[in-house]
Amino acid sequence: MVRAAREIEHRRVLPGGEKGCAMHMLLPRTLPEALELKAARPEAVPIAGGTDLMVDLNFGRRRPSLMMDVSRLAELRRWRRDDGTVALGSGVTYTQIVAGLSDCRPLVEASRTVGSPQIRNRGTVGGNLGTASPAGDALPVLAAYDAEVTLVAAGGRRRTMPWHQFMTGPKKTAIRQEELILETGWRFVRGTGSFSKVGTRNAMVIAVASLCLILDEDRRAIRVALGSVGPTVLRAPDAERFASEVLARVGLWDDSATALPPKVLNDFGERVAAAAVPIDDVRGTAAYRRHACAVMARRALAWALHDRTRGTGQPRSGSC
């Protein structure tokens, strides 16, 4: 039944036809209206695509009495480029990323691994951030980009923080009850990159381990981020320094045709694996996850170096 122009009530029908507890849904039309509602009703749980939240609801892990549909807010469904930066609204779907951000190659590759086409049509990077699961497919890419997350509250109050301050633990974030995720942003990176994921099958699977590698030409740095192998997304700083320094020492930053000794790839893979702090669970053992990180790291660095020499031999642009 309709409570008001912007609030509806839903009752879940239980087995046997009995009606369960009421669940109310707020339906704001604009971002300012949504923020006013969130200030007045901070217990309201935001829902956009619902690809994570609905799983919890269906399995009875969560039963919020009040939710807020933010999927209709145009302010959250935009992305922009400005003065060497990229800003991605929290309501941008994975399908939109694949279609419109083709030069953000690692993010596009991660987006393509998310669920089925139907899930990609609904799921958002903002949802990945809000859930903050270590297995979130977009999160290693954001970590490798050194992305920042912007939160907004009523009155236009904003807070912006680095990704590692935003994600405070497994499925825990720095979001305050009265805030919504507005966008995530990063500086454009000139250089190639990739996203890799290991799962129990080829599609519609939660990552056993994932990795994003970005080759930053301007800073002459390798960036590596890992997913599903720790309590939150992790970077591999020792491996990053090692690879960046080796490329400088052998002259690869200046001459892409220079050969990289095979041992370097193996050493790099082992250093990336050492950054992981995985656990044993139903999807894989800790030992397997570390091995997967080493393999993905070797392949990702080899792919990046190969990409630099394709065609004209010049570094490719478009890691975003």
Secondary structure, DSSP 8 states (H G I E B T S, - for coil): -EEETTEEEEEEE-TTS-EEEEEEEE--SSHHHHHHHHHH-TT-EEESS-TTHHHHHHTTS---SEEEE-TT-GGGS-EEEETTEEEEETT-BHHHHHHH-TT-HHHHHHHHTSS-HHHHHH-BHHHHHHH--TT-TTHHHHHHTT-EEEEEEGGGEEEEEEHHHHEEETTEE---TT-EEEEEEEE---S-EEEEEE-SSSSS---SEEEEEEEETTTTEEEEEEESSSSS-EE-HHHHHHHHHHHHHHTTTT-TTS---HHHHHHHHHHHHHH-----BTTB-HHHHHHHHHHHHHHHHHHHHHHHTSTTSS------
